[in-house]
Amino acid sequence: MATGPLPPRSAAGPAAAVPPAAADYGKMPLDEVLTRLGVDPRRGLAADEARRRLRAYGPNALPEKRVSLWRKILGYFAGPMAYMIEAAAIVSALIGHWNDFAIIFALLLFNAGLEFWQDRKASNALAALKKGLALEATVLRDGEWSARPAAELTPGDIVKIRLGVVVPADLRLVSGDYASIDQAALTGESLPVAKKVGDVAYSGSIVKQGEMIGVVTATGANTFFGRTASLVAGAGAASHAQKAMFEIGDFLIVVAVALAAVLVAVKVYRDLVVADDWSMADALSILQFVLVLMVASIPVAMPAVFSVTMALGALALSKEKAIVSKLSAIEEMAGVDILCSDKTGTLTKNQLTLSEPILFESKDAQDCILAAALASKLEDRDAIDTACIDALKDKDALRAYSMTKFIPFDPVAKRTQATVTDAQGKSIIVSKGAPQAIVDLVHADADIAQRVKRIVDELAEKGSRSLAVARSEDDGATFRLLGILPMFDPPRADSKVTIAAARAKGVVVKMVTGDDTAIAIETARQLGLGDHIVAAADIFPKDLDPNHLSADVVDAIERADGFARVFPEHKYAIVKALQQRGHLVAMTGDGVNDAPALKQADCGVAVSGATDAARGAAALIITAPGLSVISSAIDEARRIFGRIESYTTYRVALTIDIMFVVVLSSVLLGFTPLTAAMIVVMSLLDDAPIMTIAYDNTPVEPRPIRWRMPRLLAIATVLGLVCVVESFGLLLIGVRALAREPLGEAMQLFSPQQLQTMMFLQLVVGGHLLLLVARTQRWFFLPPFPAWKLLFAIIATQLLAAAMCYFGWLVPPISLRLIGIVWAYCIGFMFILGLARKIVARVVDHRMRRQEKSVATVERPLSGGLALARQAASSRG
């Protein structure tokens, strides 16, 4: 065998010396592969040359990007919400409000701790992929075989693979009879693939039968397996919940800055122009006002409430046999409108089943199946052998025969053969395999051969594989064609029902599989998915860049009911394309090949029996077989999303209330209605029990729901302004009570500090009553009623707030009469708030529907015109 040097190294350095990908070597003649890699397959690489190549190409391992611990820690304190909280803490420290500083800083650490906990799980997908790499390999160096760490392999190495071994790198097989390799986790194929000399074996696949020798063509990140890992490392979509928090934060910052500017301008004008008296104390006083406003404007507990609420939701989902590994998956699942489902083992049983045999010379179907079972070995755990044996109605029939010789399947003969002896001592030879191989074995005439071909084609159109069976009773002199066995991986019993349930919820289901198009079409037909199944090669260009797809490709992906013959980069590109069109995409899968798409999807779902790589990349892990849990998970996710949306509406409205009351009171009345400590304690009293909203009775929306920020902010703003009227109205009543002694005596209000306590109580009481209005689209006194846990938490908090105000814990004490007046006042305003919510929701929804109709009217003729133009261009071509 001729040898030659490696391709010359580029001036760019070692990275440019990496050889072509395994896909390129797969198309070359085997002699040319060996020549370009410069290796003699009988001696392997010399030790010195192997070390040189290892230095040039790097180890056979997945690259790991390490981030220093201090950079990770600093990252937890970055972001708009974190900066707002940090600013409030700094201002608190500057003016010596150490109690405020301690409370705010504790909340900052709590939020950072939650992010740290999530970040620890972020590298699971890549770590699981690394586990899949072979740890050791049998390598030929200097003419001698030895066991070496797989990480030391380099392009050109000669390695041996055999039963049970994980293929250590991408190989071109150069010698050996055959090998049956399970690469389902990489390519999605439902059966092990028979390999012969010249074929490619992928890194990370598992040898099920046989033994062969191959030459390493790619290592590490350049392997098929490594490219999948790099997709996983680069995949990932930002959480919509995070985006929502940023948008809410930006909105509140704008409002807070505007109000702070007004507040500072008025204070400076009063101190400098009107009073003509300015001192450092005045500057600190203004800073204190700004602090109060900042604390009021920052929903410091919002990230924590989001996380805790979704964590409690995750606990509820776990009872539905769905484990949440990424909390944002709950919120994403609620808005998912497309579910891309893997076929093998997810929609189907991943278990070959024999249909009724098509008989030729056999008179009985079970006789034909018995011959196929006799030509099988159960201990080999081959999927076809197992299917043949399982199809026997009477397993005891096998005991009447003893096997004397067995020839396993090989990719050249394409059949198995067994010599057996029956109870009477008669020797029989049985064979099963590819129909054409069996036709050649029996020397069938042209009519029989044509009939076999027609049957095989018809079965292929229905998505079934074909297995022919023959028997000889004269020591192999002549064989008789007994029949053809159709084989099919049947759909799971619950798949069709689950798909129908998903569609009823407004979720489109698209099947994604590595199997042939015919099999995919038949499976889709049985499941009611639609028959527009396209092969990935027909829509994706050869030089695929998943991040830059043409409009035509995206259109084809959006129209398709499913995809066949897909590879990892195809699945990843499908998800990216659908996201590009504004869809929220869920992707189910169980193999290494699914990991990039699972991580990129808005909600990646690892199904039962998934590999570690799939589970690590997924945000939701289903522990029960099939997809039936998905329907329950969607319902629960929509309930949880509804609860989070209710909390957000309430929190934004309450924040507007607090900010405006503080500014209006300071500007118009020259009075500070709340201290900074009161605001922080009030935020805790409002938010701590609200975490029980995760248990609230929330209706399930019939369609996918997602963040509609203009609608949410519009409703929250109107509710907030009505609350401002409520709070400022009570403040004015309190100010009048202080000015008029009879009214003050009636309310038992004697000092500005007690007025602050009254406002503190009103905002705590009004906040929780506001939640009861915000949590439902209907009137607050109609079902669904609050869950008992939420109601209990609210009542307990109200009793605590009343006790604080009565006994003077952290606030100046007020009378029971005044506490009762505040309660009656807030309850009365609930009806006004409820009416305002219904009116603004109706106006906003009507406007949004009009906008959607306008967009649909504009887009309809455009899309029609494009279709006509394409059709005209096609006819001209």
C-alpha positions in Angstrom: 0.0 0.0 0.0 1.4 3.4 -1.0 2.0 5.9 1.7 2.7 9.6 1.6 3.2 12.7 3.7 0.4 14.6 5.4 -0.8 17.8 3.7 1.6 20.7 4.2 1.0 22.8 7.3 -0.4 26.3 6.7 1.4 29.4 7.9 -1.6 30.1 10.0 -0.5 27.5 12.5 -1.7 24.1 13.8 -5.4 24.9 13.4 -4.9 25.1 9.6 -3.3 21.7 9.6 -6.4 19.9 10.7 -7.3 17.4 7.9 -10.6 17.4 6.0 -13.7 16.3 7.9 -14.7 12.7 8.0 -17.5 13.5 5.5 -14.8 14.3 2.9 -12.8 11.2 3.5 -16.0 9.2 3.2 -16.3 10.1 -0.5 -12.7 9.3 -1.5 -11.5 5.9 -2.7 -10.0 4.0 0.2 -6.5 3.9 -1.4 -6.5 7.7 -1.7 -7.6 8.0 2.0 -4.6 5.9 3.1 -2.3 7.8 0.8 -3.4 11.3 2.0 -3.1 10.2 5.6 0.3 8.7 5.0 -0.1 5.4 6.7 0.5 1.7 6.0 -2.5 -0.2 7.4 -0.2 -3.2 8.1 2.1 -1.3 10.4 0.3 1.8 11.5 2.0 5.1 12.4 5.4 5.3 13.8 5.4 6.5 17.4 7.4 9.7 16.6 5.0 10.5 13.8 2.0 9.9 16.0 3.4 12.3 18.6 4.0 14.9 15.9 0.5 14.7 14.6 -0.9 14.7 18.2 0.9 18.0 18.8 -0.4 19.4 15.4 -4.0 18.3 15.6 -4.5 18.2 19.4 -5.9 15.4 21.6 -8.9 13.3 20.6 -11.2 15.1 23.0 -13.9 17.7 23.0 -12.5 21.3 23.6 -13.6 22.8 26.9 -13.9 26.6 27.3 -13.1 27.4 30.9 -14.2 30.6 32.6 -12.4 31.7 35.8 -14.3 31.5 39.0 -14.1 35.3 39.7 -15.6 36.1 36.2 -18.5 33.7 36.9 -19.1 35.3 40.3 -19.0 38.8 38.8 -21.5 37.7 36.1 -24.1 36.9 38.8 -24.1 40.6 39.8 -24.5 42.0 36.2 -27.6 42.9 34.3 -30.2 45.7 34.5 -32.1 44.4 37.5 -28.9 43.6 39.4 -27.5 47.1 38.7 -30.7 48.7 40.0 -30.5 46.7 43.2 -26.8 47.5 43.6 -27.4 51.2 43.1 -30.0 51.2 45.9 -27.6 49.4 48.2 -24.8 51.8 47.5 -27.0 54.9 48.1 -28.2 53.3 51.4 -24.6 52.8 52.5 -23.6 56.4 51.5 -26.3 58.0 53.7 -25.8 55.5 56.5 -29.1 53.6 56.2 -27.4 50.3 57.1 -30.7 48.4 57.8 -31.9 49.2 54.3 -28.5 48.3 53.0 -28.5 44.9 54.8 -32.0 44.0 53.5 -31.3 45.0 49.9 -27.9 43.4 49.8 -29.4 40.1 51.2 -31.9 40.1 48.4 -29.1 40.7 45.9 -27.1 37.7 47.3 -30.3 35.6 47.1 -30.8 36.3 43.5 -27.2 35.7 42.7 -27.4 32.4 44.5 -30.3 31.3 42.4 -28.3 32.1 39.2 -25.3 30.2 40.5 -27.5 27.1 41.1 -28.8 27.3 37.5 -25.3 27.9 36.1 -24.0 24.7 37.7 -26.4 22.8 35.5 -25.6 24.6 32.3 -22.6 22.5 31.3 -24.4 19.1 31.8 -25.0 18.6 28.1 -21.4 19.0 27.1 -20.2 16.9 30.1 -22.6 14.1 29.1 -21.4 14.2 25.5 -17.8 13.8 26.7 -18.8 10.7 28.6 -19.9 9.2 25.3 -16.3 9.2 24.0 -14.4 6.0 24.2 -11.9 6.0 27.0 -9.5 3.5 25.5 -8.6 2.2 22.0 -6.7 -0.7 20.4 -4.1 1.0 18.2 -1.5 -0.3 15.7 1.8 1.6 16.2 5.1 0.5 14.7 3.5 -2.8 13.6 2.4 -3.8 17.1 -1.1 -3.6 18.6 -1.5 -2.0 22.0 -4.2 -0.4 24.2 -3.9 3.3 24.5 -6.0 6.2 25.8 -8.5 7.3 23.1 -7.4 10.9 23.7 -4.0 10.0 22.1 -5.5 9.0 18.8 -4.6 11.1 15.8 -5.5 11.1 12.1 -3.8 8.2 10.3 -3.9 5.8 13.3 -5.0 2.3 12.6 -7.4 1.0 15.3 -9.4 -2.2 15.9 -13.1 -2.2 16.9 -15.1 -5.2 18.1 -18.2 -6.3 19.9 -19.2 -3.9 22.8 -16.5 -1.3 21.9 -17.3 2.4 21.6 -15.8 3.7 18.3 -13.0 6.0 19.5 -12.9 8.4 16.5 -14.3 8.8 13.0 -12.9 5.9 10.9 -12.8 4.5 7.4 -12.9 0.7 7.7 -10.0 -0.9 5.8 -10.3 -4.6 6.6 -12.4 -7.3 8.3 -15.5 -9.2 7.5 -18.2 -6.9 8.8 -19.4 -5.0 11.9 -22.9 -4.1 13.0 -22.8 -0.7 14.6 -25.5 1.0 16.6 -25.4 4.7 15.6 -29.0 5.5 16.5 -28.0 8.0 19.2 -26.0 9.9 16.5 -28.1 9.6 13.3 -31.5 8.6 14.6 -31.7 5.4 12.6 -33.8 2.8 14.4 -31.6 -0.2 13.5 -27.9 -1.0 13.8 -26.1 -0.4 10.5 -24.1 -3.2 8.8 -20.7 -1.9 7.9 -18.2 -3.3 5.3 -14.8 -2.4 4.1 -14.8 1.2 2.9 -17.6 2.4 5.1 -17.4 5.1 7.7 -17.8 4.4 11.4 -18.6 7.4 13.6 -17.0 8.3 16.9 -19.3 7.5 19.8 -21.3 4.8 18.1 -21.3 1.3 19.6 -20.2 -2.0 17.9 -23.0 -4.6 18.3 -21.5 -7.5 16.2 -18.3 -8.3 14.3 -14.8 -7.0 14.3 -13.0 -4.7 11.8 -9.9 -2.5 11.4 -10.2 1.2 10.5 -8.0 4.2 9.9 -8.7 7.4 11.9 -9.9 10.2 9.7 -11.0 12.8 12.2 -10.6 13.3 16.0 -12.0 15.5 18.7 -14.1 18.4 17.6 -13.7 17.5 13.9 -15.6 14.2 14.3 -19.3 13.8 13.5 -19.7 13.5 17.3 -17.5 16.5 18.0 -19.5 18.7 15.5 -22.7 17.7 17.4 -21.0 18.8 20.7 -20.0 22.1 19.2 -23.5 22.7 18.2 -24.6 22.0 21.7 -22.0 24.4 23.1 -23.2 27.2 20.7 -26.9 26.5 21.0 -29.3 28.1 23.4 -32.0 30.7 23.2 -32.5 33.5 25.8 -35.3 32.9 28.1 -38.4 34.9 27.4 -38.9 35.3 31.1 -35.5 37.0 31.3 -36.4 39.3 28.4 -39.7 40.1 30.1 -37.9 41.0 33.4 -35.5 43.3 31.4 -38.4 45.0 29.6 -40.3 45.5 32.9 -37.1 46.8 34.5 -36.5 49.2 31.6 -40.1 50.5 31.9 -39.8 51.0 35.6 -36.3 52.7 35.2 -37.7 55.2 32.7 -40.6 56.0 35.0 -38.3 56.2 38.1 -35.8 58.4 36.3 -38.5 60.8 35.2 -40.1 61.0 38.6 -36.6 61.4 40.3 -35.8 64.3 38.0 -39.1 66.0 38.9 -38.4 65.3 42.6 -34.8 66.6 42.6 -35.8 69.7 40.5 -38.6 70.6 43.0 -36.4 70.0 46.0 -33.5 72.0 44.6 -35.8 74.9 43.6 -37.3 75.0 47.1 -33.9 74.9 48.9 -32.0 77.2 46.6 -34.5 79.6 45.1 -37.3 79.8 47.6 -35.5 79.3 50.9 -32.1 80.4 49.6 -30.6 78.0 52.0 -28.4 75.1 50.8 -26.3 72.8 52.9 -24.8 69.3 52.8 -27.8 68.2 54.9 -30.1 69.3 52.2 -28.1 67.3 49.6 -28.3 64.2 51.8 -32.0 64.9 52.2 -32.5 64.9 48.4 -30.3 61.8 48.2 -32.6 60.2 50.7 -35.7 61.0 48.7 -34.0 59.5 45.6 -33.2 56.4 47.6 -36.8 56.0 48.6 -37.8 56.4 45.0 -35.2 53.9 43.8 -36.2 51.3 46.4 -39.8 51.9 45.4 -39.1 51.5 41.7 -37.0 48.3 42.0 -39.1 45.1 42.3 -36.1 43.6 44.1 -37.9 40.3 44.8 -39.1 39.8 41.2 -36.3 37.4 40.1 -36.7 35.5 43.3 -40.5 35.3 43.0 -40.2 34.2 39.3 -37.7 31.5 40.3 -39.6 30.2 43.4 -42.9 30.3 41.6 -41.5 28.3 38.7 -39.7 25.9 41.1 -43.0 25.2 42.8 -44.5 24.7 39.4 -41.7 22.3 38.6 -42.6 20.3 41.7 -46.2 20.1 40.4 -44.8 18.9 37.0 -42.7 16.3 38.6 -45.9 14.7 39.8 -46.9 14.4 36.2 -43.6 12.6 35.5 -42.0 15.6 34.0 -38.7 16.7 35.6 -37.7 20.4 35.0 -33.9 20.9 34.6 -34.3 24.5 33.5 -36.9 26.6 35.2 -37.5 28.8 32.2 -38.8 25.8 30.4 -42.1 26.1 32.3 -42.8 29.6 31.0 -41.6 28.6 27.5 -43.7 25.5 27.3 -46.8 27.7 27.9 -46.2 29.6 24.7 -44.9 26.7 22.5 -46.9 26.6 19.2 -44.7 24.1 17.4 -43.6 20.7 18.8 -40.8 19.0 16.8 -40.9 15.3 17.8 -38.3 12.7 17.3 -39.9 9.5 15.8 -37.9 6.5 16.9 -38.7 5.6 20.5 -40.8 8.7 21.0 -43.7 8.5 18.5 -42.9 4.8 17.9 -42.0 1.9 20.2 -38.5 1.5 18.8 -39.3 -2.2 18.6 -39.5 -3.9 15.2 -42.8 -5.8 14.8 -43.6 -8.3 12.1 -46.8 -7.9 10.1 -48.7 -10.9 8.5 -46.2 -12.7 6.2 -46.7 -12.7 2.4 -46.4 -16.4 1.6 -44.8 -18.0 -1.5 -44.1 -21.7 -1.0 -44.9 -21.9 2.7 -48.5 -22.9 3.4 -48.7 -21.4 6.9 -47.7 -18.0 8.2 -46.3 -19.4 11.5 -44.2 -22.0 9.5 -42.6 -19.1 7.7 -42.0 -17.2 10.9 -40.5 -20.3 12.5 -38.0 -20.6 9.7 -37.0 -17.0 10.3 -36.7 -17.5 14.0 -34.5 -20.6 13.5 -32.2 -18.4 11.4 -31.8 -16.1 14.4 -29.8 -16.0 17.6 -31.5 -14.4 20.6 -28.3 -14.0 22.5 -26.9 -11.7 19.8 -29.7 -9.2 20.7 -30.1 -8.3 17.1 -33.3 -6.3 16.6 -34.5 -8.3 13.5 -33.6 -11.6 15.2 -35.6 -10.6 18.3 -38.6 -9.5 16.2 -38.7 -12.9 14.4 -38.6 -14.8 17.7 -41.1 -12.6 19.4 -43.5 -13.1 16.4 -43.8 -16.8 17.1 -47.1 -17.7 18.8 -45.6 -20.9 20.1 -42.1 -20.3 21.5 -41.8 -24.0 22.5 -41.6 -24.9 18.8 -38.0 -23.8 18.8 -37.1 -26.4 21.4 -37.8 -29.1 18.9 -34.7 -28.0 16.9 -31.0 -27.9 17.8 -28.6 -25.5 16.0 -25.4 -27.0 14.7 -24.1 -24.1 12.7 -24.8 -20.4 12.4 -23.5 -17.9 9.9 -24.3 -14.3 11.1 -25.4 -11.5 8.8 -22.7 -9.7 6.8 -23.1 -6.8 4.4 -21.8 -8.8 1.5 -24.1 -11.8 1.6 -26.9 -9.7 3.3 -28.4 -12.7 5.0 -28.1 -15.0 8.0 -28.0 -18.8 7.7 -28.4 -21.6 10.3 -28.2 -25.4 10.1 -30.6 -27.0 12.5 -31.6 -30.6 13.3 -35.3 -31.4 14.0 -36.6 -34.0 16.6 -36.3 -36.8 14.0 -32.6 -36.0 13.4 -33.2 -34.4 10.0 -30.9 -31.6 9.0 -32.5 -28.4 7.7 -30.8 -25.2 6.5 -32.8 -21.9 7.0 -31.8 -18.5 5.8 -33.3 -15.0 6.2 -32.2 -11.6 4.8 -32.5 -9.0 2.1 -35.2 -10.1 -0.4 -32.8 -9.8 -3.4 -30.2 -11.9 -1.6 -32.7 -14.6 -0.9 -34.0 -14.5 -4.5 -30.4 -15.1 -5.6 -30.1 -17.9 -3.1 -33.2 -19.8 -4.4 -32.4 -19.1 -8.0 -35.9 -17.8 -8.5 -37.3 -17.4 -12.0 -38.0 -14.0 -13.5 -41.7 -14.0 -12.6 -41.0 -14.8 -8.9 -38.2 -12.2 -8.8 -40.5 -9.6 -10.3 -43.2 -10.4 -7.8 -40.8 -10.1 -4.9 -39.6 -6.7 -6.2 -43.1 -5.5 -6.5 -44.0 -6.6 -3.0 -40.9 -5.0 -1.6 -41.7 -1.7 -3.4 -45.2 -1.7 -2.1 -44.1 -2.4 1.5 -41.5 0.4 1.2 -44.2 2.8 0.1 -46.1 1.9 3.3 -43.0 2.4 5.4 -42.2 -1.3 6.0 -38.9 -3.1 5.7 -38.9 -6.5 4.0 -37.3 -9.7 5.1 -37.3 -12.8 2.9 -37.1 -16.4 4.3 -35.9 -19.5 2.6 -35.4 -23.2 3.6 -33.4 -26.2 2.3 -34.1 -29.8 3.2 -31.3 -31.3 1.0 -28.2 -29.9 2.7 -28.3 -26.7 0.7 -28.5 -28.1 -2.8 -31.8 -26.3 -3.4 -33.6 -23.6 -1.4 -37.3 -22.8 -1.4 -38.6 -19.2 -0.9 -41.1 -19.5 1.9 -42.3 -15.9 2.1 -41.6 -12.3 2.8 -42.0 -10.8 6.3 -43.0 -7.1 6.5 -41.3 -5.3 9.4 -42.4 -2.0 10.9 -41.6 0.0 14.0 -45.2 0.6 15.2 -46.5 3.9 16.7 -47.0 4.0 20.5 -50.6 3.5 21.5 -50.8 7.0 23.1 -49.0 8.9 20.3 -52.0 9.7 18.1 -54.1 10.8 21.1 -51.3 13.0 22.3 -50.8 14.6 18.9 -54.6 15.3 18.7 -54.6 16.8 22.2 -51.6 19.0 21.3 -53.4 20.3 18.2 -56.5 21.0 20.3 -54.2 23.3 22.4 -53.0 25.1 19.3 -49.7 23.3 19.0 -48.5 22.1 15.6 -46.6 18.8 15.7 -43.8 18.1 13.2 -42.0 14.8 13.1 -38.2 14.7 12.8 -36.5 11.4 12.1 -33.3 9.9 10.7 -35.2 7.1 9.0 -36.1 6.9 5.3 -38.8 9.1 3.9 -41.2 6.2 3.1 -41.1 5.0 6.7 -41.6 8.6 8.0 -44.6 9.1 5.6 -46.3 5.9 6.7 -45.7 6.7 10.4 -47.1 10.2 9.9 -50.1 8.7 8.1 -50.9 6.4 11.0 -50.5 9.2 13.5 -52.6 11.7 11.6 -49.7 14.1 11.2 -50.1 14.9 7.5 -48.3 13.5 4.5 -46.1 16.4 3.6 -42.9 14.7 4.8 -39.7 16.0 3.2 -36.2 14.6 3.1 -33.6 16.9 4.7 -31.3 16.7 1.7 -34.1 18.0 -0.5 -34.5 21.3 1.3 -31.1 22.0 3.0 -28.1 23.1 0.9 -24.9 20.9 1.1 -23.0 23.8 2.6 -25.5 24.2 5.4 -25.1 27.1 7.8 -27.8 26.7 10.4 -27.5 30.3 11.4 -28.0 31.7 7.9 -30.9 30.0 6.1 -32.5 31.4 2.9 -36.1 32.4 2.9 -37.0 29.5 0.6 -35.5 27.0 3.1 -37.4 28.6 6.0 -40.6 28.5 4.0 -40.2 24.8 3.2 -39.5 24.1 6.9 -42.6 26.0 8.0 -44.8 24.2 5.5 -43.6 20.6 6.1 -45.4 18.2 8.4 -42.2 16.3 9.1 -38.6 15.7 8.0 -36.8 12.4 7.2 -33.1 11.5 6.9 -32.0 14.3 9.1 -28.6 14.8 10.8 -27.9 16.9 14.0 -27.2 20.1 12.1 -30.5 19.6 10.2 -32.5 19.4 13.5 -30.7 22.4 14.9 -31.4 24.3 11.7 -35.1 23.4 11.8 -35.4 24.8 15.3 -33.5 27.9 14.4 -35.6 28.5 11.2 -38.9 28.2 13.1 -37.7 30.5 15.8 -36.6 33.0 13.1 -40.3 33.1 12.0 -41.4 34.0 15.6 -42.5 30.5 16.7 -41.8 29.1 20.1 -40.5 25.7 19.5 -40.4 22.5 21.7 -38.1 19.7 20.5 -38.3 16.2 21.8 -35.5 13.6 21.5 -33.5 10.9 23.2 -30.2 10.6 21.4 -26.9 12.4 21.2 -28.0 13.6 17.7 -30.9 15.5 19.3 -28.8 17.4 21.9 -28.0 20.6 19.8 -31.7 21.0 18.8 -32.8 20.3 22.4 -30.6 23.0 23.8 -31.5 25.5 21.0 -35.2 24.9 21.3 -37.3 27.2 23.5 -38.2 24.0 25.4 -36.1 21.0 24.8 -37.8 17.8 26.0 -35.8 14.6 26.7 -38.1 11.6 26.5 -38.0 8.4 28.5 -34.8 6.5 28.0 -32.9 9.5 26.7 -29.1 9.5 26.7 -27.2 11.6 29.2 -26.3 14.1 26.5 -30.0 14.6 25.6 -31.0 14.9 29.2 -28.2 17.4 29.9 -29.2 19.6 26.9 -33.0 19.4 27.6 -34.9 21.8 29.8 -37.7 19.2 30.5 -37.2 15.5 31.1 -40.1 13.1 30.6 -39.7 10.0 32.8 -42.8 8.1 31.4 -42.6 6.4 28.0 -44.1 8.3 25.0 -45.5 11.8 24.7 -48.7 11.5 26.8 -47.1 13.5 29.6 -46.5 16.4 27.1 -50.2 17.3 27.1 -50.4 17.5 30.9 -47.1 19.5 30.9 -48.5 22.0 28.5 -51.6 22.5 30.7 -49.6 22.9 33.9 -47.1 25.2 32.1 -50.0 27.5 31.0 -51.4 27.6 34.5 -48.0 28.5 35.9 -47.5 31.2 33.2 -50.9 32.6 34.1 -49.8 32.9 37.7 -46.5 34.6 36.8 -48.4 37.0 34.5 -50.8 37.8 37.4 -47.9 38.5 39.8 -46.2 40.7 37.2 -49.3 42.8 36.6 -49.8 43.2 40.3 -46.1 44.0 41.0 -45.8 46.7 38.2 -49.1 48.3 39.3 -48.0 48.3 42.9 -44.6 49.8 42.0 -46.3 52.6 40.1 -48.5 53.2 43.0 -45.6 53.5 45.5 -43.5 55.7 43.2 -46.2 58.2 42.3 -47.5 58.5 45.9 -43.9 59.2 47.2 -43.3 61.8 44.5 -46.7 63.5 44.5 -46.6 63.7 48.3 -43.1 65.1 48.4 -43.8 67.6 45.6 -47.3 68.7 46.4 -47.4 68.3 50.2 -43.8 68.4 51.2 -44.4 65.2 53.1 -42.6 61.8 52.9 -45.3 59.2 53.2 -43.0 56.2 53.7 -39.5 55.7 55.0 -37.0 53.6 53.0 -37.2 50.8 55.7 -41.0 50.8 55.4 -40.8 50.4 51.6 -38.4 47.4 51.9 -40.4 45.7 54.6 -43.6 46.4 52.6 -42.0 44.8 49.6 -41.2 41.7 51.6 -44.7 41.6 53.1 -46.2 41.9 49.7 -43.9 39.4 47.9 -43.2 36.7 50.4 -46.7 35.3 50.6 -47.2 35.9 46.9 -44.9 33.0 46.2 -47.9 30.8 47.1 -49.4 32.0 43.9 -47.8 28.9 42.4 -50.7 27.0 44.0 -53.4 29.3 42.8 -56.5 28.1 40.9 -55.7 29.3 37.4 -57.7 28.4 34.3 -55.9 26.8 31.3 -55.8 29.0 28.2 -57.0 27.2 25.1 -54.2 28.6 22.9 -50.4 29.1 23.4 -49.7 32.1 25.6 -46.6 34.2 25.7 -45.5 37.6 27.0 -47.7 40.3 25.4 -45.8 43.2 27.0 -47.8 46.1 25.6 -51.0 44.5 26.9 -49.5 43.7 30.3 -48.0 47.1 30.8 -51.1 48.8 29.7 -53.3 46.9 32.2 -50.7 47.2 34.9 -50.3 51.0 34.3 -54.0 51.7 34.5 -54.4 49.6 37.6 -51.4 51.4 39.1 -52.8 54.8 38.3 -56.1 53.9 39.9 -54.2 52.7 42.9 -52.4 56.1 43.0 -55.8 57.7 43.2 -56.7 55.3 46.0 -53.5 55.8 48.0 -53.2 59.6 47.5 -56.8 60.0 48.3 -56.3 58.3 51.7 -53.1 60.4 52.2 -55.1 63.6 51.6 -57.7 62.4 54.1 -54.9 61.8 56.6 -53.3 65.2 56.0 -56.7 66.9 56.5 -57.1 64.8 59.7 -53.8 66.2 61.0 -54.9 69.8 60.1 -58.4 69.5 61.7 -58.4 68.3 65.2 -62.0 66.9 65.3 -61.3 64.8 62.2 -58.0 63.7 63.7 -59.6 62.7 66.9 -62.2 60.7 65.0 -59.4 58.8 63.2 -57.2 58.8 66.3 -54.4 60.2 64.1 -52.1 62.6 66.0 -48.7 62.7 64.2 -47.0 62.6 60.8 -45.3 59.3 61.8 -48.7 57.7 62.4 -49.8 59.0 59.0 -46.8 57.2 57.5 -47.8 54.0 59.3 -51.4 54.4 57.9 -49.9 54.7 54.4 -47.7 51.7 55.0 -50.8 49.6 56.1 -52.8 50.9 53.1 -50.2 49.8 50.6 -49.8 46.4 52.2 -53.6 45.8 52.4 -54.2 47.4 49.0 -51.4 45.4 47.4 -52.9 42.0 48.3 -56.4 43.1 47.3 -54.9 44.4 44.1 -53.5 40.8 43.5 -57.0 39.4 43.8 -58.1 41.8 41.0 -55.0 41.1 38.8 -55.2 37.3 39.1 -58.4 36.9 37.0 -59.9 38.1 33.8 -63.3 38.1 35.5 -64.7 40.0 38.6 -62.6 39.1 41.6 -65.7 37.7 43.5 -66.4 35.1 40.7 -64.6 31.7 40.2 -61.9 30.6 39.9 -61.5 31.5 43.6 -58.0 31.8 45.1 -56.4 28.6 46.3 -56.6 28.1 50.0 -52.8 28.3 50.4 -52.7 31.7 48.7 -55.6 33.0 50.7 -54.1 31.7 53.9 -50.8 33.4 53.2 -52.6 36.7 52.4 -54.7 36.6 55.6 -51.6 35.6 57.7 -49.6 38.5 56.2 -52.5 41.0 56.8 -52.7 39.9 60.4 -49.0 40.4 60.8 -49.1 43.8 59.2 -52.1 44.8 61.4 -50.1 43.6 64.5 -47.0 45.6 63.4 -49.1 48.7 63.1 -51.0 48.2 66.4 -48.1 47.1 68.6 -45.5 49.4 66.9 -43.2 46.7 65.5 -40.7 48.6 63.2 -43.3 51.3 62.7 -45.1 53.9 64.9 -48.3 52.4 66.4 -51.8 53.3 65.3 -55.3 52.5 66.7 -57.5 49.5 65.8 -60.2 52.0 64.6 -57.7 53.4 62.1 -56.7 49.9 61.0 -60.4 49.2 60.4 -60.9 52.4 58.4 -58.0 51.5 56.1 -59.4 48.0 55.5 -62.9 49.3 54.7 -61.4 52.0 52.4 -59.3 49.4 50.4 -62.1 46.9 50.1 -64.4 49.6 48.6 -61.7 50.5 46.0 -61.5 46.8 44.9 -64.7 47.3 42.9 -63.3 50.3 41.1 -60.1 48.4 40.4 -62.0 45.5 39.0 -64.1 47.7 36.7 -61.0 49.5 35.5 -59.2 46.2 34.7 -62.2 44.9 32.7 -62.5 48.1 30.7 -58.8 48.4 29.8 -58.4 44.7 29.0 -61.4 44.9 26.6 -60.0 48.1 24.9 -56.5 46.7 24.5 -57.7 43.3 23.3 -60.0 44.9 20.7 -57.1 47.1 19.4 -54.8 44.1 19.2 -57.4 42.1 17.2 -57.7 45.0 14.8 -54.0 45.1 14.3 -53.8 41.3 13.7 -56.5 41.6 11.1 -54.7 44.4 9.4 -51.4 42.5 9.3 -53.2 39.4 8.0 -54.9 41.5 5.2 -51.6 43.0 4.2 -49.7 39.7 4.2 -52.3 37.6 2.4 -51.9 39.2 -1.1 -48.2 39.5 -0.6 -47.8 35.8 0.1 -50.2 35.0 -2.7 -48.3 37.2 -5.1 -45.0 35.5 -4.2 -46.5 32.1 -4.7 -47.8 33.1 -8.2 -44.4 34.6 -9.1 -42.6 31.4 -8.0 -45.1 29.3 -10.0 -44.6 31.5 -13.1 -40.8 31.3 -12.8 -41.0 27.5 -12.4 -43.1 27.2 -15.5 -40.8 29.4 -17.5 -37.8 27.3 -16.3 
